[in-house]
Amino acid sequence: MNDLILIESASARNKKLANISQDQVSPQADRPSGVPRHVGQSENTRLKQENFRSVIETLLTIAIGASRRNSWTAKNYVEVIDCNAGTGKYKDKLDGSQLIGSPILLKERLDTSVAKKTVQYSLALIEKDSKQAQELKANLPQQGQLSFFGITKPTKAEVFIGNNNQLLTGEVKSWLLTRRRELNISPNLEPIGLIYSDPNGLIDCPWESLAKMSKDKAFKRHDILIYVNAVAIKRTNCSKIATGTDPDSLLNLGDYFDAIDKNHWLISELKGDWQQFFLLGMNTALVSESNLFASIGFIPLYDKGKGFDANGSNRFQQANYTQKELKQQNQEF
Ligand SMILES: C[S@@+](CC[C@H](N)C(=O)[O-])C[C@H]1O[C@@H](n2cnc3c(N)ncnc32)[C@H](O)[C@@H]1O
């Protein structure tokens, strides 16, 4: 994507943001006094878990189906990468109940299809923090390691410890190419896959590597799903500006995903006080399943042939700007 005409430059946007205090972008502005800050985060995690569950159910159902139908892909095989895996299990700070994170939701969904013998998969889980990565290993359901006549086959899910931006195009890519050779997948085929990033802030997302992977023939069929917490990003930018960062040096969301080469981008509904949503970049024919995507709240944002969709851009602007900025823009027109 290279013509983000509807999306104002980062510089102009951040100058407007500089005039807005952090509290004005806080979802806690109308929170009753005395309610602790983590309560918002807890609601946020639960809502994210629910949203993610329905998104991957639809995405993986479509992907697994497509891996059966198309001659260009590896038959009945999908690859999934979680770039910000975390520990896999959390305690809800509100009521102590258990929240299940993305790596386990992904593995459980893939294992359901394996049990029905409809697919084989490789699942790469990346986590920077080694303590969290160890916890994740312990929390992962049965690894599915196979042993034939004393020869141990590699596991289907692998935890990689380190920085996602380096690992994605390094060790993770090598592991996936090795898996393909082991599964006798021809190098001419283009396996279907999904790369997911759920960063705490924009910098935890491996933008550079995502851009590289999107241009790599071996991975160009991998859809890219990015979870965005719009309010958290606006808050971070506001506090950076408040502590002296030049607004011109800050990038906005549009600048980041502009570099990723995908033919179609979809945007999900903005949900909750934290305006959380997903961006989904695709190259495959999966986009023709528009009814299924619509059923989980996704609408088109950008299409390489047609440009920006008015409704999608409107939603993107809502996420990228504060209410006050949007009001200012309306007054300016
Ligand atoms: C919001 S949490 C992810 C939660 C997880 N997706 C889930 O659903 O449970 C973000 C995680 O990304 C990890 N992280 C941050 N920067 C990273 C990086 N550059 N490379 C790999 N992991 C990173 C953090 O340690 C944290 O565990």
The ligand as an SDF file (V2000), in Angstrom:
LIG
                    3D

 27 29  0  0  0  0  0  0  0  0999 V2000
   -0.1610   -8.0170   24.8620 C   0  0  0  0  0  0  0  0  0  0  0  0
    0.9970   -9.2590   25.2700 S   0  0  0  0  0  0  0  0  0  0  0  0
    0.5000  -10.6070   24.2860 C   0  0  0  0  0  0  0  0  0  0  0  0
   -0.6310  -11.3720   24.7770 C   0  0  0  0  0  0  0  0  0  0  0  0
   -0.9540  -12.5940   23.9500 C   0  0  0  0  0  0  0  0  0  0  0  0
   -1.0390  -12.3070   22.5330 N   0  0  0  0  0  0  0  0  0  0  0  0
   -2.2380  -13.1970   24.4220 C   0  0  0  0  0  0  0  0  0  0  0  0
   -3.2590  -13.1500   23.7510 O   0  0  0  0  0  0  0  0  0  0  0  0
   -2.2040  -13.7380   25.5190 O   0  0  0  0  0  0  0  0  0  0  0  0
    2.4280   -8.7700   24.3880 C   0  0  0  0  0  0  0  0  0  0  0  0
    3.5900   -9.7210   24.5870 C   0  0  0  0  0  0  0  0  0  0  0  0
    4.5850   -9.4050   23.6090 O   0  0  0  0  0  0  0  0  0  0  0  0
    5.8540   -9.5740   24.2070 C   0  0  0  0  0  0  0  0  0  0  0  0
    6.8010   -8.7600   23.4170 N   0  0  0  0  0  0  0  0  0  0  0  0
    6.9770   -7.4160   23.4620 C   0  0  0  0  0  0  0  0  0  0  0  0
    7.8790   -7.0170   22.5540 N   0  0  0  0  0  0  0  0  0  0  0  0
    8.2850   -8.1360   21.9060 C   0  0  0  0  0  0  0  0  0  0  0  0
    9.2200   -8.3820   20.8720 C   0  0  0  0  0  0  0  0  0  0  0  0
    9.8980   -7.3770   20.3120 N   0  0  0  0  0  0  0  0  0  0  0  0
    9.4000   -9.6340   20.4630 N   0  0  0  0  0  0  0  0  0  0  0  0
    8.7000  -10.6620   21.0220 C   0  0  0  0  0  0  0  0  0  0  0  0
    7.7990  -10.4890   22.0270 N   0  0  0  0  0  0  0  0  0  0  0  0
    7.5980   -9.2490   22.4600 C   0  0  0  0  0  0  0  0  0  0  0  0
    5.6690   -9.1150   25.6270 C   0  0  0  0  0  0  0  0  0  0  0  0
    6.6760   -9.6570   26.4950 O   0  0  0  0  0  0  0  0  0  0  0  0
    4.2670   -9.6280   25.9360 C   0  0  0  0  0  0  0  0  0  0  0  0
    4.3180  -10.9090   26.5110 O   0  0  0  0  0  0  0  0  0  0  0  0
  1  2  1  0
  2  3  1  0
  2 10  1  0
  3  4  1  0
  4  5  1  0
  5  6  1  0
  5  7  1  0
  7  8  2  0
  7  9  1  0
 10 11  1  0
 11 12  1  0
 11 26  1  0
 12 13  1  0
 13 14  1  0
 13 24  1  0
 14 15  1  0
 14 23  1  0
 15 16  2  0
 16 17  1  0
 17 18  1  0
 17 23  2  0
 18 19  1  0
 18 20  2  0
 20 21  1  0
 21 22  2  0
 22 23  1  0
 24 25  1  0
 24 26  1  0
 26 27  1  0
M  CHG  2   2   1   9  -1
M  END
$$$$
